[in-house]
Amino acid sequence: MSELSDSEVKVEVEEQAVPKKTPKQESSESTNGSAPKKQKRGSAASGQKVSAEILQRRREGRIKALATLQSKLDKLGIKRVDQKNALPASTVPSISLINQKNYFTGYLKRDEQNLSIKNVKEMNRLLAEKKKKDKLSKSSAGTSTNTPDVDGEDEDDNDGDVDERVGSNTIVMHPGTTNIRIGLATDIDPKIIKNVIAFPRRPGQESTKGYIFESRKGSEYEAKEFETHLPSIVSSFRERMRYYKRRILPNSNETVANFNKRQEPQVVEDHNDIHKVDFLDSKKLLNDPEVKYLVGDDALRLDDYSDWILRSPFYKGNFNEDKSIYRSNQEILGDIELVIKEGLSKNLGIEPSKYADLNIILIIPNLYDKTYVAEMTNLLINMSFANIGVLQEGVSATFGSGISNGCVIDIGSHYTKVCCVDEGMIIPNSQIELDYGGDDVTKTFAKMLKRNQFPYKELDLSRITDWNLISQLKEKYLTFEDADIAIQLYNFSVRNPHQLTKKYDFKVFDEVMISPMGFFYPEIFGAQGSTVNRKGNFFDVHRDYFSGRYDSPLSRSQLDQVEGKFLANMEDLEEIVNRLLSESCGLGSNYNMGNNSNTSSGNNNLGNTGAATAGSEDSSDYMEIEETKLKKQIKNFLELKKEGKGLNLTPLELAVIESISYAGFQDMNKLKKLYENILIVGGSSKIDGLDLILVDRIHIARSPVLYSTSLDQAIKYITLKKEEFEKANKDSKTEGDVKEFKITEEHLEHLRGLLEGTSAVPIEILSSSRDIDPAEMCWKGGSVYARLKIVNEMWINKEEWNIFNDRAFNYKCLFTF
């Protein structure tokens, strides 16, 4: 085909630029007298179809015109350079659209995609390769045996040197309000470090021992509460003695008081005192430039505290934010670091240079504060420990005692914990914290001794020496054994700095049993009136990352007891069933306020977020009603906690009943196991006969509904009726009309028929082993956990902590953090 000239191309381009006229326009032009235009060459006649030859010529003309234009632009120097330089138009990469019809993602769907789990598998792979290389090297050296190789996870755990025992590089630490128990996992017993550190007083600073020590002398409110509630305890004591046919001699208290009033001290020379205490010279230590602080027992052996300040960084399973002794969170964390370093150096001979080769397991409370756990882990990571692991006290106690199911009662110095454990997991809503402990019994015992004319008239519990004296008498003579209640003659020695030892004789009667009965009548402690808001708010409250709400674990049973609602005190069958019904409908499981359940009932967290989670459609209305009540309950509890109030002074036997009832009311087999495996641990639980009196108190306090072996059937029956009610009213309800299910008289009659004539669930308290101190049971459980294979998957190292922070606990804990 011949090429077209430039003039022809120009004509065609102009022709394309001229708009085509319609037949109507052409007819109008002809009527107006305008002459018709001539037909251009290369174009079709009006009204005729354009031929393919003409279209081809037009197409070639355009191409030639563009080429001509491009050549002229090249001569002028105008060019596109973006393709030549390959510069992107934007730094944001373009993402292709997802096919919405059938798209799929495998992001974080497999364990291998999580960094923590990948690290564990990589570590196991490296260890397996190392073992294989060691075997090959031994076989090549001719030291291999004729035994066949067996592959699998259970290859010899004793490979390597005998000295490298499992757990030999792991430290177990259990912080408490009074003592910190710490030691290697391979040790028989832990080392005990007093939770106290002493600093010289700075100029202008007041000398103080802090709330923990100053509160020991009591208050007027406590004295008033003691006198008010003492008669009820005495009456209960005498009733128990009559029931067991124990004779009480008349005027026994008067006899004891008259004897004690006449006693004079016997002075003991230093060379005759085999238990003489070597007090430290405070003035000499102040002038020593190398002594900047004293830790543990040394801080409690000063002869004068006028120029010293005592601090205790831990209090009730959390940081001691006492504004009278601390000014910032860094001071608290600094004291903890000093106590740990000093304890490891003096007691275990471990210097900071060896921390990088050691792992550490931190035992935390059942109802832990997430800020406390995160800050403690961050502190230990910064102290250069290789790996950190956490374990709850209740689970640790079951590991130490060798049981898999049970109700754990941990009686500490300042507070008591109750929880139920099932197969290594704490059951949601069974955790309870009672705001009294062994120190409250010590103060009550001192008041009882003073009532009977205690011969040591200068007794002052705010002095450390006098407090230690009463604590020793409490550990020796308190008992719940009925046969031991009689007028007894004992003696004690008073050792004060710069004074000779004085020995006294004294008699006791019922005070050795009435004082610890405060566990069942806690009003006598009067702790609520003496408590003020001493919380310095040095640490931020841990909140949920998405909702911003308080998300440390809470327990439904704890919230109910703070408000004075007890299942054991309910006598109406309808009231008890309604209370348990709220749990069976999902409030306990869906919300998972215990924050430690991985069961199929749900993993949402009501106590953490306070947010609603929808249950089944049939029970959504009921859930909304109960949800609103629970949100209000949580809000009131947090407000009381912020003000330093909201203490739980529930009697011990009621707390045990409440915990077990919430944990096992839906499964009778579980309920029986919990009642038959009650474990008592803690330093303040070492009172003779505590197990016997606790069983009696639980039998007396339990209502017939709660100890019935048909309790689970009754709950299932009411749950079924509720679901039928919700289903029947689902379609008939109008908008805004929410009907609440109510138990009718017909339902109650059926329940009475189920519960009538059933036997009671037996109660058994496990006797602690003579080889294991109950105070060390939780630490023992931590040492057992440290030697299990699963612990290798629970370590948190510095790299993971820097990336995930406290979110690492979601992958590295036996419980849901």
Phi, psi and omega in degrees: 000132183290148179284150180270149177284168179298323181292323179293320177298322181295320180296318181294321179296319178294323180298322179291331182284335182281128179292143183281135182269149179277161177303327180296318179295320181294321179294324179292325178292319180295325178289331179282357176092010180280142182284141178292144181279153178285150178284129181283152179291139179084008180237159181273157178291157182298132179085355180259154180284135181289133181283162180295328180294318179295316179299322179294319179296321179297316182297317180292326177296319178296316180300317181293323178295319178294321178296319178297317179298320181293322179296320178295321178294324178296320178296325179282349180085019179263113183220156171272128183242359183295320179287326180292320180275347179057040178273128179288153179287337181209153176281347179278121181291142179280131182249128179291149182292146178279137175289103186292345183290313181210080178256158182211143176227144177251018184293124180056029178266343182239152181298327184295343182273353178266133185298318183298315181289325176298320179296320179297314181293325178293321178295317178297323179294318180294322178294319179296320178295321179296318178297319180296319178295319179298319179295319179295320179294323179291319181293324178291333178278355177085017181257004182284153180265176181271003181287141182289153177283136179237118180275155178142175183289332186268034172296166190311120173284346183263017177299146180097195182287152179293330183291334182275070179285155179296128180090000181290343178250022182240130177259137176248126182234128179236096180284139175227174181291323182260315184234152171245117180263125186215144180176169176288151182295339180270356179285152178286314181230151179279163172271138184256123178244128178293137181280068181204146176219135184249134177237146173297143181287131178282156178301131181085356181262137180283143176281130181211154176253000179084171186296323184298319182275319183292330182287351183292334181283351176082182181219172178296324179297316180298319178296321179293316178296324179298312181292330182288317187261354180299317181303323181293324178290319179298320179296317178295322178298314182292325178295320178294319179296322178291322181298319180269012174057044174262127184276135177248122179290138179293151178059030181294318180295323178294322178297316179295316182296319180294323179292314183294329182293332185269356186282138176241148183286151174252120183281132181246126178291157184299322183286347177260356183262103183283344179251029182298138181264129177269099179283149180271141180283107184293322181296318180294321180291328178295326181274355180272114183294340181279342181267105179257341179194164177232140186238141171070227183299327179297323180291340181261006180245020177285145180277344181209129182252014182293334181248022182229156176238127178261133178235146175230106187288340181250144178204117177054052176069021180208185176283147178272094182269054180281115184291345180282342182235340181241147179243346181202167178289335179292328176293320179296310181295325177296320178294320179297318179297320179294318180297317181294314181297316181293320180294317179292323182289314185281320188268327184244353180068027180257118180268160181303334180294341181264358184298327184295342180261005187241146170258159180219135177251124180257123178268123186245162180295166177292312173262075186281157171265125186298326178296319179298314181296316181294317181291321178294318178296317179297322178296314181293325176296317180289341175278004173079020172291144186293310184220149180236138174226152180236150180210138180282151185297318182297315178294320180298322179295322178291324175298318182292329182267347178082025178246157180254337179229142177167167175256119185259126176246113183248107182261108179262190183284325184245339177206161185242136181245139176230134176203163178244134184243136178227111178053049176079009179231136176283129183288131181303144176069009177261354182280132180223137175240123180256132187273051171206157183199205185295327179294327176292324175294322179299314179295320178294321178297320178296321178294321179294322178295320179294327178296329179260032172059056178305129188295337179273091188289336184274016184299125179220110186291345176285344173277135185296320181295319180289324177296317179297325179297310181294325178296320178294319178296322179297314182295330183278318196246343180291142183202156170248007178285120183297325184291341182270359182275102177197174178289118183241144178254124178228178176216161178209164181235138179256125181236108178245154181296141178063023178224153175286153180292137178244131182250132182237148167256143179207160179242150178228159177226255187277351182295337180289343177249329181291323182299309179287348175292355173297339174300330181257351174226068188293348178299336181293338180289330179062030186291331187291323181287333182272354182272129175237168181281093180260009183284120184278354181054043179284336182248142178291145176288131181288129182233157179295141185293333185260313184269338181077012182265163177302129186228017171288148188296142175234168181230136180298320179294326177294317180296318180296320183288327176297327178273002178080021179260114183238131176297321184294334181273354181277125180259338182280127180300318181297321181294318180295314182294321178297321179295313180289333180296323179298329177283318183292340179275002171116357182295323180283324185269315181297316181282333177048056184294335176290343173061031183211033181240133175246024182282173182288351182288346175134157180236010178290167191225095180290316181296335182278315187249339185069010184270157181276142172233130186286133174269214178290158182296325182293330184252016184294322180294315179297320180297322180298318181295310181293328181294317179298319178298317184290323176301316179295321179297317179295317180299316179296320180297316181293325177293318177296320180296322180294327180275001181080015180248204178069035180284151181256105179249044178286136174304148187299317183293326177290324178295321179294315179298316181298315182296313182291323181295316179293329185279327190229018185289340180269348183225109184294326178297319178292319180299317179297317181297322182291318180290333182269357181226063176270122184246126180252121179228178179108153183294334181265009180266359184276062177242125181301133176084005180297322180295322182291315182289330179292320177298316179297317182293323179293318178299320181289321187278335183291135175279159181301332181290318186285334180260006180286142177283355178253018182298319182294325178293322179296318180293320179296323179296313181293322178298319178296317179295323179294317179296321177295321179295315180295321181292323181290329183261004183294315184276335186272349185285147175262166183295131181084354180259107181249117180266135182257135180288135179231143179281125181267173179295329178296319177297317182296322179296319178295320179295319179297324177294324178290320187274342185288133175079005179279156181276162181273147177288126182291157180239134178216133178253127182290132177280132180288147180293144178291338182279342183242125176288130178304331179292337183255008185297317181294319178295320178300318178297324176295323178291325176294316179299324182293341182258005175276153181292330184294338182296335179295339178267358185251004182283143173245120179259179185294321181298313180294323180294319180294331180275311188261335189057222185289351175293344178296336180294338179296336181252347190236033179224153172286343181242164178278116182281000000 
